[in-house]
Amino acid sequence: MNFVVKYVKDLVSGISLVKGEKTSDDDIRLLVEYALDMRYVRANNGLSYWYYVVEKRFVDASKKLLRQNGVRVSYHQSYLYGDVLRVSRKHLDKKQKAKDFIKELMEQRESWEKDNAVSVRSK
């Protein structure tokens, strides 16, 4: 937990961490913890987007982390999902680095959900 607090303080204050001290693995770890959900969605406008659903207090930090890793997200207030950061699927098809980062992020989220699932036993 101490790692997360220090990392977020540095991120919010704008301090650049020394190269080698911060990796995209650290970014993925934080983004997975911040995320309420992430998925591909077809919006009412007919376009497909990748949605990163996050609490309002984590929007700025999440946006900065995603952009640092090549994902050019924009903030959107969704009728169904609330506060989201999104990027069009069409844009992702042009940016392989961003697409790969999102794929890794979603895989880590799935793994994290399995590890943190609550086991319920019936009597």
N, CA, C and O atoms as a MOPAC input file, in Angstrom:
PM7 MOZYME 1SCF
protein

 N      0.82200 1    -1.19300 1     0.00000 1
 C      0.00000 1     0.00000 1     0.00000 1
 C      0.86200 1     1.25100 1     0.00000 1
 O      0.51100 1     2.23600 1    -0.64800 1
 N      1.98000 1     1.23500 1     0.70900 1
 C      2.87400 1     2.38200 1     0.76000 1
 C      3.36000 1     2.75600 1    -0.64000 1
 O      3.48900 1     3.93700 1    -0.96300 1
 N      3.63000 1     1.74400 1    -1.46900 1
 C      4.05000 1     1.98700 1    -2.85400 1
 C      3.00700 1     2.80800 1    -3.59800 1
 O      3.34100 1     3.76800 1    -4.29100 1
 N      1.74300 1     2.42700 1    -3.45100 1
 C      0.65300 1     3.10500 1    -4.15400 1
 C      0.55800 1     4.55800 1    -3.71700 1
 O      0.42700 1     5.44300 1    -4.56300 1
 N      0.62100 1     4.82500 1    -2.42300 1
 C      0.52000 1     6.18500 1    -1.90400 1
 C      1.65500 1     7.04700 1    -2.43900 1
 O      1.40800 1     8.15900 1    -2.90600 1
 N      2.90100 1     6.55900 1    -2.38200 1
 C      4.05000 1     7.32400 1    -2.87200 1
 C      3.94800 1     7.55600 1    -4.37400 1
 O      4.21200 1     8.65500 1    -4.86100 1
 N      3.56700 1     6.52700 1    -5.09500 1
 C      3.47500 1     6.62900 1    -6.55200 1
 C      2.42000 1     7.65300 1    -6.96400 1
 O      2.64700 1     8.44700 1    -7.87700 1
 N      1.27100 1     7.63700 1    -6.29300 1
 C      0.20000 1     8.58500 1    -6.61800 1
 C      0.60700 1     9.99800 1    -6.23100 1
 O      0.32600 1    10.93700 1    -6.97500 1
 N      1.26200 1    10.17600 1    -5.08700 1
 C      1.73600 1    11.51300 1    -4.69500 1
 C      2.68400 1    12.07200 1    -5.75000 1
 O      2.57600 1    13.23800 1    -6.13100 1
 N      3.60000 1    11.25300 1    -6.21500 1
 C      4.54000 1    11.69300 1    -7.24500 1
 C      3.82000 1    12.00000 1    -8.54300 1
 O      4.14400 1    12.97200 1    -9.22500 1
 N      2.86200 1    11.18800 1    -8.87700 1
 C      2.10300 1    11.36800 1   -10.11200 1
 C      1.30800 1    12.66800 1   -10.07600 1
 O      1.34000 1    13.45000 1   -11.02600 1
 N      0.60200 1    12.89200 1    -8.98400 1
 C     -0.23700 1    14.08500 1    -8.85500 1
 C      0.59800 1    15.35100 1    -8.77300 1
 O      0.21400 1    16.38300 1    -9.32400 1
 N      1.73600 1    15.28500 1    -8.09300 1
 C      2.56300 1    16.47800 1    -7.93700 1
 C      3.36100 1    16.78800 1    -9.20000 1
 O      3.98300 1    17.84700 1    -9.29500 1
 N      3.34900 1    15.88700 1   -10.15500 1
 C      4.03800 1    16.13500 1   -11.41700 1
 C      5.50700 1    15.76900 1   -11.39600 1
 O      6.22900 1    16.08200 1   -12.34300 1
 N      5.96500 1    15.11900 1   -10.34700 1
 C      7.36800 1    14.72000 1   -10.26700 1
 C      7.60400 1    13.57500 1   -11.23600 1
 O      6.87000 1    12.58700 1   -11.23300 1
 N      8.62300 1    13.71100 1   -12.05600 1
 C      8.98000 1    12.61800 1   -12.95300 1
 C      9.89700 1    11.67400 1   -12.21100 1
 O     10.94000 1    12.07600 1   -11.69500 1
 N      9.50600 1    10.43200 1   -12.16400 1
 C     10.34700 1     9.44400 1   -11.51700 1
 C     11.53000 1     9.11300 1   -12.41900 1
 O     11.44400 1     9.20300 1   -13.64300 1
 N     12.62100 1     8.73400 1   -11.79500 1
 C     13.83200 1     8.41300 1   -12.53700 1
 C     13.57500 1     7.21400 1   -13.42600 1
 O     12.94400 1     6.24400 1   -13.00600 1
 N     14.06600 1     7.27700 1   -14.65900 1
 C     13.86800 1     6.16800 1   -15.58500 1
 C     14.41800 1     4.89000 1   -14.96200 1
 O     15.50800 1     4.87400 1   -14.39000 1
 N     13.65600 1     3.84500 1   -15.08400 1
 C     14.05300 1     2.57600 1   -14.48600 1
 C     13.35800 1     2.34400 1   -13.16100 1
 O     13.15500 1     1.20000 1   -12.75200 1
 N     12.98700 1     3.43700 1   -12.48000 1
 C     12.28000 1     3.30700 1   -11.21500 1
 C     10.79600 1     3.03600 1   -11.47400 1
 O     10.14500 1     2.32700 1   -10.70700 1
 N     10.27500 1     3.59900 1   -12.55200 1
 C      8.86200 1     3.44400 1   -12.88800 1
 C      8.76300 1     2.66100 1   -14.19600 1
 O      9.46400 1     2.95400 1   -15.16400 1
 N      7.89700 1     1.67800 1   -14.20900 1
 C      7.70100 1     0.90900 1   -15.42800 1
 C      6.22700 1     0.88100 1   -15.76000 1
 O      5.39200 1     1.25400 1   -14.93600 1
 N      5.90400 1     0.44300 1   -16.95600 1
 C      4.49100 1     0.32100 1   -17.30400 1
 C      3.81300 1    -0.73300 1   -16.42900 1
 O      2.59100 1    -0.70400 1   -16.28600 1
 N      4.56700 1    -1.65900 1   -15.84200 1
 C      3.98400 1    -2.63800 1   -14.91400 1
 C      3.40400 1    -1.92900 1   -13.69900 1
 O      2.34400 1    -2.30800 1   -13.20100 1
 N      4.10400 1    -0.89100 1   -13.21800 1
 C      3.59000 1    -0.09900 1   -12.10000 1
 C      2.31100 1     0.61700 1   -12.52100 1
 O      1.34400 1     0.67900 1   -11.76200 1
 N      2.31700 1     1.15100 1   -13.72500 1
 C      1.13400 1     1.84200 1   -14.24500 1
 C     -0.04600 1     0.88300 1   -14.34400 1
 O     -1.16300 1     1.22300 1   -13.95300 1
 N      0.20100 1    -0.29700 1   -14.86000 1
 C     -0.86100 1    -1.30200 1   -14.99600 1
 C     -1.41700 1    -1.65900 1   -13.63000 1
 O     -2.63100 1    -1.77300 1   -13.45800 1
 N     -0.54700 1    -1.83400 1   -12.67500 1
 C     -0.97500 1    -2.19100 1   -11.31800 1
 C     -1.92800 1    -1.13300 1   -10.75600 1
 O     -2.96800 1    -1.47300 1   -10.19200 1
 N     -1.58100 1     0.13300 1   -10.90700 1
 C     -2.44800 1     1.20400 1   -10.40400 1
 C     -3.74200 1     1.29300 1   -11.19000 1
 O     -4.81600 1     1.43900 1   -10.60500 1
 N     -3.65400 1     1.20700 1   -12.49400 1
 C     -4.85500 1     1.30800 1   -13.32100 1
 C     -5.83600 1     0.17200 1   -13.04200 1
 O     -7.05100 1     0.37100 1   -13.06900 1
 N     -5.31100 1    -1.00000 1   -12.77600 1
 C     -6.17800 1    -2.13400 1   -12.42300 1
 C     -6.87100 1    -1.86700 1   -11.09000 1
 O     -8.05400 1    -2.16900 1   -10.93200 1
 N     -6.13800 1    -1.30400 1   -10.13300 1
 C     -6.72500 1    -1.01600 1    -8.82900 1
 C     -7.76600 1     0.10300 1    -8.90400 1
 O     -8.77600 1     0.05100 1    -8.20200 1
 N     -7.53400 1     1.10700 1    -9.74100 1
 C     -8.46300 1     2.22500 1    -9.88900 1
 C     -9.74900 1     1.82900 1   -10.61800 1
 O    -10.81800 1     2.36900 1   -10.33200 1
 N     -9.64600 1     0.90000 1   -11.54600 1
 C    -10.75600 1     0.60200 1   -12.46300 1
 C    -11.94500 1    -0.02700 1   -11.75400 1
 O    -11.80200 1    -0.94300 1   -10.94400 1
 N    -13.11600 1     0.48700 1   -12.08100 1
 C    -14.35300 1    -0.17700 1   -11.67700 1
 C    -14.73600 1    -1.19400 1   -12.73800 1
 O    -15.30600 1    -2.24300 1   -12.44100 1
 N    -14.40900 1    -0.86200 1   -13.98800 1
 C    -14.68400 1    -1.74600 1   -15.11400 1
 C    -13.90100 1    -1.23600 1   -16.31600 1
 O    -13.52100 1    -0.06600 1   -16.36600 1
 N    -13.66600 1    -2.09700 1   -17.26400 1
 C    -13.09200 1    -1.71500 1   -18.55200 1
 C    -13.61600 1    -2.69400 1   -19.58600 1
 O    -13.62800 1    -3.90600 1   -19.37200 1
 N    -14.04600 1    -2.14700 1   -20.70600 1
 C    -14.66600 1    -3.00200 1   -21.72500 1
 C    -14.77900 1    -2.24900 1   -23.03900 1
 O    -14.67000 1    -1.02400 1   -23.09000 1
 N    -15.00100 1    -3.01800 1   -24.10200 1
 C    -15.31700 1    -2.42300 1   -25.40000 1
 C    -16.83200 1    -2.26000 1   -25.46200 1
 O    -17.58400 1    -3.16000 1   -25.08500 1
 N    -17.26800 1    -1.09300 1   -25.94500 1
 C    -18.68400 1    -0.73500 1   -25.94800 1
 C    -19.04700 1    -0.10400 1   -27.28100 1
 O    -18.25800 1     0.64800 1   -27.85400 1
 N    -20.22400 1    -0.40700 1   -27.76800 1
 C    -20.77200 1     0.32200 1   -28.91500 1
 C    -21.69800 1     1.38400 1   -28.33900 1
 O    -22.70600 1     1.06800 1   -27.70700 1
 N    -21.34500 1     2.65100 1   -28.56400 1
 C    -22.08600 1     3.77700 1   -28.00000 1
 C    -23.33900 1     4.07400 1   -28.82500 1
 O    -23.53400 1     3.53200 1   -29.91200 1
 N    -24.17800 1     4.94900 1   -28.27600 1
 C    -25.40700 1     5.34900 1   -28.96500 1
 C    -25.13800 1     6.01100 1   -30.31400 1
 O    -26.00000 1     5.99800 1   -31.19200 1
 N    -23.95200 1     6.58600 1   -30.48400 1
 C    -23.61700 1     7.22700 1   -31.75200 1
 C    -23.19800 1     6.21000 1   -32.81800 1
 O    -22.86600 1     6.59400 1   -33.94000 1
 N    -23.21200 1     4.91600 1   -32.47600 1
 C    -22.88700 1     3.86300 1   -33.42100 1
 C    -21.41300 1     3.50900 1   -33.48600 1
 O    -21.04500 1     2.54200 1   -34.15400 1
 N    -20.55700 1     4.26900 1   -32.80600 1
 C    -19.11900 1     4.00700 1   -32.82100 1
 C    -18.72400 1     3.09200 1   -31.66200 1
 O    -19.38800 1     3.05800 1   -30.62600 1
 N    -17.63500 1     2.35300 1   -31.85500 1
 C    -17.12000 1     1.47700 1   -30.80100 1
 C    -15.99200 1     2.18000 1   -30.05500 1
 O    -15.16000 1     2.86600 1   -30.64900 1
 N    -15.98700 1     1.99100 1   -28.74600 1
 C    -14.98200 1     2.60200 1   -27.88300 1
 C    -14.48500 1     1.58500 1   -26.87800 1
 O    -15.17000 1     0.60600 1   -26.57900 1
 N    -13.28600 1     1.82000 1   -26.35400 1
 C    -12.82000 1     1.12700 1   -25.16500 1
 C    -13.12500 1     2.06500 1   -24.01400 1
 O    -12.67000 1     3.20900 1   -24.00400 1
 N    -13.90100 1     1.58400 1   -23.03400 1
 C    -14.28300 1     2.36900 1   -21.85700 1
 C    -13.46900 1     1.90800 1   -20.65500 1
 O    -13.35000 1     0.71500 1   -20.37800 1
 N    -12.92000 1     2.87500 1   -19.96300 1
 C    -12.24500 1     2.64600 1   -18.69000 1
 C    -13.08600 1     3.37000 1   -17.64500 1
 O    -13.03400 1     4.59600 1   -17.55000 1
 N    -13.85700 1     2.62700 1   -16.86200 1
 C    -14.77200 1     3.19800 1   -15.88200 1
 C    -14.02200 1     3.37500 1   -14.56100 1
 O    -13.38800 1     2.44800 1   -14.05700 1
 N    -14.11200 1     4.58900 1   -14.01700 1
 C    -13.32200 1     4.92300 1   -12.83800 1
 C    -14.09000 1     5.92100 1   -11.96800 1
 O    -14.90900 1     6.69000 1   -12.47100 1
 N    -13.82300 1     5.90200 1   -10.67400 1
 C    -14.41400 1     6.90400 1    -9.78500 1
 C    -13.88600 1     8.28500 1   -10.16100 1
 O    -12.75700 1     8.41900 1   -10.63400 1
 N    -14.70100 1     9.29600 1    -9.95100 1
 C    -14.35700 1    10.67600 1   -10.32000 1
 C    -13.00200 1    11.10300 1    -9.74000 1
 O    -12.24200 1    11.80800 1   -10.40400 1
 N    -12.70100 1    10.68500 1    -8.51900 1
 C    -11.45100 1    11.11600 1    -7.87300 1
 C    -10.20200 1    10.54900 1    -8.54100 1
 O     -9.10800 1    11.07300 1    -8.33200 1
 N    -10.33900 1     9.49600 1    -9.33600 1
 C     -9.18700 1     8.89300 1   -10.00200 1
 C     -9.10800 1     9.23500 1   -11.49100 1
 O     -8.22400 1     8.73400 1   -12.18600 1
 N    -10.00200 1    10.06700 1   -11.98800 1
 C    -10.04500 1    10.37900 1   -13.41900 1
 C     -8.73300 1    11.00100 1   -13.90300 1
 O     -8.15300 1    10.53000 1   -14.88100 1
 N     -8.26300 1    12.04600 1   -13.23400 1
 C     -7.06000 1    12.74700 1   -13.69900 1
 C     -5.81700 1    11.86800 1   -13.64600 1
 O     -5.03100 1    11.84000 1   -14.59300 1
 N     -5.64100 1    11.15300 1   -12.54000 1
 C     -4.47000 1    10.27700 1   -12.41300 1
 C     -4.51500 1     9.15500 1   -13.45200 1
 O     -3.49600 1     8.81300 1   -14.05100 1
 N     -5.69800 1     8.59100 1   -13.65900 1
 C     -5.84400 1     7.51000 1   -14.64200 1
 C     -5.58100 1     8.01600 1   -16.05300 1
 O     -4.91300 1     7.35400 1   -16.84700 1
 N     -6.10800 1     9.18900 1   -16.35500 1
 C     -5.90200 1     9.76700 1   -17.68600 1
 C     -4.40700 1     9.97800 1   -17.94500 1
 O     -3.91000 1     9.68200 1   -19.03100 1
 N     -3.70600 1    10.48700 1   -16.94500 1
 C     -2.26600 1    10.72300 1   -17.10000 1
 C     -1.50900 1     9.41000 1   -17.31600 1
 O     -0.63700 1     9.32700 1   -18.18100 1
 N     -1.84600 1     8.39200 1   -16.52900 1
 C     -1.17700 1     7.09300 1   -16.67200 1
 C     -1.44300 1     6.47300 1   -18.04200 1
 O     -0.52900 1     5.95400 1   -18.68200 1
 N     -2.68700 1     6.52900 1   -18.48400 1
 C     -3.02000 1     5.95400 1   -19.79100 1
 C     -2.29500 1     6.69900 1   -20.90600 1
 O     -1.75900 1     6.07600 1   -21.82300 1
 N     -2.27600 1     8.01200 1   -20.83500 1
 C     -1.60700 1     8.79900 1   -21.87200 1
 C     -0.09800 1     8.56900 1   -21.88100 1
 O      0.52200 1     8.56200 1   -22.94500 1
 N      0.49500 1     8.38100 1   -20.70100 1
 C      1.92600 1     8.07900 1   -20.61900 1
 C      2.25800 1     6.79000 1   -21.35500 1
 O      3.38600 1     6.59900 1   -21.81000 1
 N      1.28300 1     5.91900 1   -21.46700 1
 C      1.49400 1     4.62600 1   -22.11100 1
 C      0.89500 1     4.56200 1   -23.51200 1
 O      0.64500 1     3.47800 1   -24.03900 1
 N      0.66900 1     5.72200 1   -24.10700 1
 C      0.27200 1     5.78500 1   -25.50900 1
 C     -1.21200 1     5.69400 1   -25.79100 1
 O     -1.60900 1     5.61800 1   -26.95400 1
 N     -2.05200 1     5.69800 1   -24.75200 1
 C     -3.49500 1     5.59200 1   -24.93400 1
 C     -4.09300 1     6.98900 1   -24.81500 1
 O     -4.15000 1     7.54000 1   -23.71600 1
 N     -4.53700 1     7.56900 1   -25.92300 1
 C     -5.05300 1     8.93700 1   -25.96800 1
 C     -6.54100 1     8.95000 1   -25.61000 1
 O     -7.40500 1     9.04900 1   -26.48100 1
 N     -6.81400 1     8.84800 1   -24.31700 1
 C     -8.19300 1     8.80500 1   -23.83500 1
 C     -8.76300 1    10.20900 1   -23.67300 1
 O     -8.03400 1    11.19600 1   -23.56900 1
 N    -10.07800 1    10.26000 1   -23.65600 1
 C    -10.77400 1    11.50400 1   -23.33800 1
 C    -11.83400 1    11.19500 1   -22.29900 1
 O    -12.33400 1    10.07300 1   -22.22300 1
 N    -12.17500 1    12.20200 1   -21.49500 1
 C    -13.18700 1    12.02600 1   -20.46000 1
 C    -14.56900 1    12.06000 1   -21.09900 1
 O    -14.82400 1    12.83100 1   -22.02400 1
 N    -15.45000 1    11.21200 1   -20.58900 1
 C    -16.81400 1    11.15600 1   -21.09000 1
 C    -17.74500 1    10.81600 1   -19.92900 1
 O    -17.44600 1     9.93800 1   -19.12000 1
 N    -18.86100 1    11.51100 1   -19.85500 1
 C    -19.88600 1    11.18900 1   -18.85700 1
 C    -20.91500 1    10.30600 1   -19.55300 1
 O    -21.73000 1    10.79100 1   -20.33900 1
 N    -20.87300 1     9.02300 1   -19.26400 1
 C    -21.74600 1     8.05400 1   -19.89800 1
 C    -23.05400 1     7.92200 1   -19.14300 1
 O    -23.08300 1     7.93600 1   -17.91200 1
 N    -24.12600 1     7.79500 1   -19.89100 1
 C    -25.44800 1     7.60300 1   -19.29300 1
 C    -25.49300 1     6.29800 1   -18.50300 1
 O    -26.05900 1     6.25600 1   -17.41000 1
 N    -24.90600 1     5.24000 1   -19.04000 1
 C    -24.95700 1     3.93200 1   -18.38800 1
 C    -23.82500 1     3.68600 1   -17.40000 1
 O    -24.03400 1     3.05200 1   -16.36600 1
 N    -22.61200 1     4.18700 1   -17.71100 1
 C    -21.43300 1     3.82900 1   -16.92800 1
 C    -20.92800 1     4.93500 1   -16.00700 1
 O    -20.06100 1     4.67700 1   -15.17200 1
 N    -21.43400 1     6.14100 1   -16.13100 1
 C    -20.96300 1     7.23800 1   -15.28600 1
 C    -19.67000 1     7.83400 1   -15.84100 1
 O    -19.55400 1     8.06700 1   -17.04400 1
 N    -18.70000 1     8.07900 1   -14.95900 1
 C    -17.42900 1     8.67200 1   -15.37000 1
 C    -16.57400 1     7.63200 1   -16.07800 1
 O    -16.22800 1     6.60100 1   -15.50000 1
 N    -16.23800 1     7.90900 1   -17.32500 1
 C    -15.39000 1     6.99800 1   -18.08800 1
 C    -14.30900 1     7.77600 1   -18.82900 1
 O    -14.47000 1     8.94500 1   -19.17700 1
 N    -13.22400 1     7.08900 1   -19.05100 1
 C    -12.21000 1     7.54300 1   -19.99200 1
 C    -12.38400 1     6.62600 1   -21.18600 1
 O    -12.52200 1     5.41400 1   -21.02300 1
 N    -12.37800 1     7.18700 1   -22.37300 1
 C    -12.62500 1     6.34100 1   -23.53600 1
 C    -11.70900 1     6.72700 1   -24.69600 1
 O    -11.19700 1     7.84300 1   -24.78800 1
 N    -11.53500 1     5.74900 1   -25.56700 1
 C    -10.78200 1     5.94200 1   -26.79900 1
 C    -11.50300 1     5.14900 1   -27.88000 1
 O    -11.97300 1     4.03700 1   -27.63700 1
 N    -11.58800 1     5.72200 1   -29.06500 1
 C    -12.31600 1     5.03000 1   -30.13100 1
 C    -11.54600 1     3.80200 1   -30.60400 1
 O    -10.31600 1     3.78700 1   -30.64400 1
 N    -12.29600 1     2.79600 1   -30.95300 1
 C    -11.68900 1     1.55200 1   -31.44700 1
 C    -10.95300 1     1.81000 1   -32.76500 1
 O     -9.92300 1     1.19600 1   -33.04300 1
 N    -11.49100 1     2.71800 1   -33.56500 1
 C    -10.86200 1     3.07800 1   -34.83100 1
 C     -9.45600 1     3.65300 1   -34.58000 1
 O     -8.51000 1     3.33800 1   -35.30200 1
 N     -9.33900 1     4.49200 1   -33.55800 1
 C     -8.03700 1     5.06100 1   -33.20900 1
 C     -7.08700 1     3.96400 1   -32.73500 1
 O     -5.91200 1     3.95600 1   -33.10300 1
 N     -7.59600 1     3.03800 1   -31.91900 1
 C     -6.75900 1     1.95300 1   -31.41100 1
 C     -6.24500 1     1.05700 1   -32.53300 1
 O     -5.12900 1     0.54300 1   -32.45900 1
 N     -7.05400 1     0.86900 1   -33.56700 1
 C     -6.61800 1     0.04500 1   -34.68500 1
 C     -5.40600 1     0.65000 1   -35.40000 1
 O     -4.65200 1    -0.05400 1   -36.07200 1
 N     -5.23400 1     1.95700 1   -35.24500 1
 C     -4.09300 1     2.64800 1   -35.86500 1
 C     -2.87300 1     2.70100 1   -34.95200 1
 O     -1.76100 1     2.92800 1   -35.42900 1
 N     -3.05800 1     2.49700 1   -33.65800 1
 C     -1.99200 1     2.64300 1   -32.66100 1
 C     -1.74100 1     1.32400 1   -31.95200 1
 O     -2.37500 1     1.03100 1   -30.93900 1
 N     -0.82600 1     0.53300 1   -32.47500 1
 C     -0.56300 1    -0.79800 1   -31.93500 1
 C     -0.06900 1    -0.75900 1   -30.48900 1
 O     -0.45300 1    -1.60800 1   -29.68500 1
 N      0.78200 1     0.22400 1   -30.14700 1
 C      1.29900 1     0.31600 1   -28.78000 1
 C      0.14900 1     0.49400 1   -27.78600 1
 O      0.11300 1    -0.16300 1   -26.74500 1
 N     -0.78200 1     1.37800 1   -28.11200 1
 C     -1.92500 1     1.61500 1   -27.23400 1
 C     -2.79800 1     0.36800 1   -27.14700 1
 O     -3.26100 1     0.00000 1   -26.06800 1
 N     -3.01500 1    -0.26700 1   -28.27200 1
 C     -3.83500 1    -1.48200 1   -28.31100 1
 C     -3.21900 1    -2.59600 1   -27.45600 1
 O     -3.92700 1    -3.29300 1   -26.73100 1
 N     -1.90400 1    -2.75400 1   -27.54800 1
 C     -1.20300 1    -3.76800 1   -26.75300 1
 C     -1.28000 1    -3.45100 1   -25.25800 1
 O     -1.46100 1    -4.34700 1   -24.43400 1
 N     -1.14000 1    -2.16800 1   -24.91700 1
 C     -1.20800 1    -1.77600 1   -23.51200 1
 C     -2.59600 1    -2.07200 1   -22.94400 1
 O     -2.71300 1    -2.57900 1   -21.82800 1
 N     -3.63100 1    -1.76300 1   -23.69100 1
 C     -5.00200 1    -2.03100 1   -23.24200 1
 C     -5.24300 1    -3.53100 1   -23.10500 1
 O     -5.89000 1    -3.97300 1   -22.15500 1
 N     -4.73200 1    -4.30400 1   -24.03900 1
 C     -4.87500 1    -5.75800 1   -23.95300 1
 C     -4.23700 1    -6.28400 1   -22.66900 1
 O     -4.82600 1    -7.10300 1   -21.96400 1
 N     -3.03200 1    -5.80900 1   -22.37300 1
 C     -2.33300 1    -6.21800 1   -21.14600 1
 C     -3.10600 1    -5.76900 1   -19.90900 1
 O     -3.21800 1    -6.51600 1   -18.93700 1
 N     -3.63100 1    -4.56800 1   -19.94600 1
 C     -4.39900 1    -4.02300 1   -18.83300 1
 C     -5.64000 1    -4.87500 1   -18.56900 1
 O     -5.95000 1    -5.18400 1   -17.41900 1
 N     -6.33900 1    -5.24800 1   -19.62000 1
 C     -7.54900 1    -6.06000 1   -19.46200 1
 C     -7.22100 1    -7.47400 1   -18.97200 1
 O     -7.97200 1    -8.04300 1   -18.18000 1
 N     -6.11500 1    -8.03600 1   -19.43300 1
 C     -5.70500 1    -9.36100 1   -18.96200 1
 C     -5.34700 1    -9.32200 1   -17.48200 1
 O     -5.70800 1   -10.22200 1   -16.72400 1
 N     -4.63100 1    -8.26900 1   -17.07700 1
 C     -4.26500 1    -8.14100 1   -15.66700 1
 C     -5.49800 1    -7.91900 1   -14.79500 1
 O     -5.56900 1    -8.42600 1   -13.67600 1
 N     -6.46400 1    -7.16300 1   -15.30500 1
 C     -7.70900 1    -6.93000 1   -14.56800 1
 C     -8.45500 1    -8.24300 1   -14.36200 1
 O     -8.96200 1    -8.51300 1   -13.27300 1
 N     -8.52000 1    -9.05400 1   -15.41000 1
 C     -9.19000 1   -10.35600 1   -15.31700 1
 C     -8.49700 1   -11.24300 1   -14.28200 1
 O     -9.15500 1   -11.90000 1   -13.47700 1
 N     -7.17700 1   -11.25500 1   -14.31200 1
 C     -6.40200 1   -12.03300 1   -13.35400 1
 C     -6.62200 1   -11.50800 1   -11.93400 1
 O     -6.78700 1   -12.29000 1   -10.99800 1
 N     -6.62500 1   -10.19500 1   -11.78000 1
 C     -6.83800 1    -9.55900 1   -10.47800 1
 C     -8.21600 1    -9.91700 1    -9.93000 1
 O     -8.35900 1   -10.20200 1    -8.74100 1
 N     -9.23700 1    -9.90200 1   -10.80000 1
 C    -10.59200 1   -10.23800 1   -10.36600 1
 C    -10.68000 1   -11.68900 1    -9.89600 1
 O    -11.36100 1   -11.98600 1    -8.91500 1
 N     -9.98900 1   -12.59300 1   -10.59900 1
 C     -9.99400 1   -14.00000 1   -10.18700 1
 C     -9.32500 1   -14.16900 1    -8.83600 1
 O     -9.80900 1   -14.91600 1    -7.98500 1
 N     -8.19400 1   -13.46500 1    -8.63700 1
 C     -7.45200 1   -13.56800 1    -7.38100 1
 C     -8.21000 1   -12.97200 1    -6.20900 1
 O     -8.04400 1   -13.41900 1    -5.07400 1
 N     -9.04200 1   -11.96500 1    -6.46900 1
 C     -9.74600 1   -11.27100 1    -5.40200 1
 C    -11.21600 1   -11.65300 1    -5.29700 1
 O    -11.98300 1   -11.00000 1    -4.58900 1
 N    -11.60600 1   -12.70200 1    -5.99600 1
 C    -13.00000 1   -13.14600 1    -5.93800 1
 C    -13.30500 1   -13.70800 1    -4.55800 1
 O    -12.48000 1   -14.39400 1    -3.95300 1
 N    -14.47000 1   -13.41400 1    -4.08600 1
 C    -14.89800 1   -13.91300 1    -2.77600 1
 C    -15.50000 1   -15.29100 1    -2.96300 1
 O    -16.38900 1   -15.48800 1    -3.79100 1
 N    -15.02000 1   -16.21600 1    -2.20700 1
 C    -15.52800 1   -17.57200 1    -2.27700 1
 C    -16.71700 1   -17.70900 1    -1.33800 1
 O    -16.63700 1   -17.35500 1    -0.16100 1
 N    -17.81000 1   -18.22000 1    -1.86500 1
 C    -19.01300 1   -18.42300 1    -1.06000 1
 C    -19.32600 1   -19.90800 1    -1.07600 1
 O    -19.49600 1   -20.51200 1    -2.13500 1
 N    -19.39900 1   -20.48800 1     0.12400 1
 C    -19.72100 1   -21.90600 1     0.23400 1
 C    -21.15500 1   -22.05000 1     0.71100 1
 O    -21.62000 1   -21.30300 1     1.57200 1
 N    -21.82700 1   -22.99800 1     0.15000 1
 C    -23.17800 1   -23.28800 1     0.62900 1
 C    -23.08900 1   -24.37600 1     1.69400 1
 O    -22.13500 1   -25.15400 1     1.71800 1
 N    -24.07600 1   -24.42400 1     2.56200 1
 C    -24.08100 1   -25.42700 1     3.64400 1
 C    -24.56900 1   -26.74200 1     3.15800 1
 O    -24.63900 1   -27.69800 1     3.93000 1

